[in-house]
Amino acid sequence: MIAGNGEAIATVDYGLTIWRKFNAPRSLVFQVWTQPEHFARWLGPKDFTTTFCQMDVQLGGAYRACIRSSEGTDHWMQGIYQEIVEPERLVFTFAWEDEQGQPKHETLVTVTFTEQGDQTLMTFHQAIFESVESRDSHHSGWSECFDRLDAYLTGF
């Protein structure tokens, strides 16, 4: 360990990376990430439904969505698109909202889409979390979202 390298350590400890291969072309995977009528169909962990989804997919554009648990609890999220390179890369901020609709701790999400024949390798990275527990909770939630995304893509 190098002294004074706490920021790099924190980035590793409080960052999340998930790789997932989909049996779908890159252009389609990018499309279902950037069109609200598709995004709403797979957003949220298992047994969640999307009750609101608004997206302005352009540089500096905002998105806002609400996912509802099977118990009826609403979870609102919001963010701003920082980079859009169709069909290769999306970069956006992510924050849960508090009860007044204000963003809480903000992270940065980078999603890259790599063609592998007629499949797409998606690399999802989100950082920097406030705690390992928050990172692990997001890992669980996003993994279930990507299971839903995989199932959704089979319908095309």
N, C-alpha and C positions, 0 to 999 in steps of 0.2 A: 504494500500500500504506500502510495506517495503522500507525504504530508501536504495539507492544504488542498487536497483533491476532493473535498466533501461534495462539491457541486456535481462532479461526475458520478460519485457514488450515489448521491441522492437521485440523479437521473436514472440510473440503473435500477435502484431499489423502488422508485416510485413511478416507473414507466411500465407500460403494458404493450406487448406485441403479440399479435395473433396472426398465424398464417392459415389460409384456407384455400383449397383448390375446388373450383366449381366446374361442372360439365356444361359450360355455356361460354359463348364467345365474349371476349372482353367488352365489346360495344354494348352487349345486353347487360352485363353485370354493371357497367358504368351507368347505363340508363336506369336501372332499378334503384340505384343510389341517388339519382338526381331528379327523378320525377315523382312528385308527391303521391300520385295515385298508385304508384308501385311501392315506394318507400313505406307508406302507411300499412301495406299488406304484410310486411315482415318485421317492422320495427317493434322492439320490445321482447322481453324473455317469454318463454313458454307460458301459455295461459293469460297473456296480456293482450289487450286490444288497443289500437290507436284510435283515439276519439277526435283528435285534431291534428292536422299536419299542413303547415304552410311553409313553402320554400321559394326563395328568390335566388336561384342558383346562378349567381354572377359574382364577380369580384366585389367584395364589400357587401354583398346581399345577405340578408338574414334568413334564418329558419327558426321555426318554433313548432313544437309538437307536444302532445299529451298522450301518455300511455296509461291505461287503467288496468290495475291488477284484478284478479278474479274475485278478490274481496271488495272491490269497488273503490280502491284508493287511487287517486289521480297523481301522476308524476309528470310535471312539466319540465321541458328542456328547451334550451335556446342556444343560438350561436351565430357566428358570422363566417362566411366563406372567405378564406384568405388566398387560396390558389385553386384554379380549375384548369386542368390540362386534359381535355377530352381526347381519348378515353383512358388516359394513363394515370391520372392522379387527382385527388381531392384533398384539400387541407382546409380545416374549419375549426373554430373554437367550439367547445362544448361546456355547458354549465346547467346544472339543475336550478330550478327557480325556487325561491322561498315563497311563503304564503302571500306576499304582496306582489309576486311576479317579477321580483328582482333576481338577477343571477347570483348564485353562490360561487364557490370556488371554480375557476375556469381552467380547463385543460385544452391542449391542442391535439387534434386528431389528424393524422395523415394516413390516407388510404391510397395504396398503389395497386394497379391492375396490370399484370404481366401476362401476355399471350404465351400459352404453352400448347401449341397445336390448336385443337378446337376446344381447349380448356383455358381457364383463367386462374392464375395464382393471385389471390388477394393478400396483400400484407397490410395489416391494420395496426397502427401505433397510436397510443394515447399517453400523454404525459403533461405535466407532472402532477401526480396525485398528492394530496395532503398526508396520506397515510398508506401503509401497506394494506390495511383492512379495506380502504376505499378502492385501491387498485384491484384487490382480489374480488371484491363485490362486482366491479365493472367487468372483470374477466369472466365471471360466471354469467352476468347479464348479456354481454356481447356474444359470448359463445352460443347461448341459446338463440339470440337474434340470428346468428349466422347459420344455425341449424334450420331456422325458419326460412332464411334467404335461400338456402340450398333447396329446400322443398318447393319454395315458390318458383325458382328458376326451372324446375322440372316441368312446370306447366306451359312452358313456351315451346 
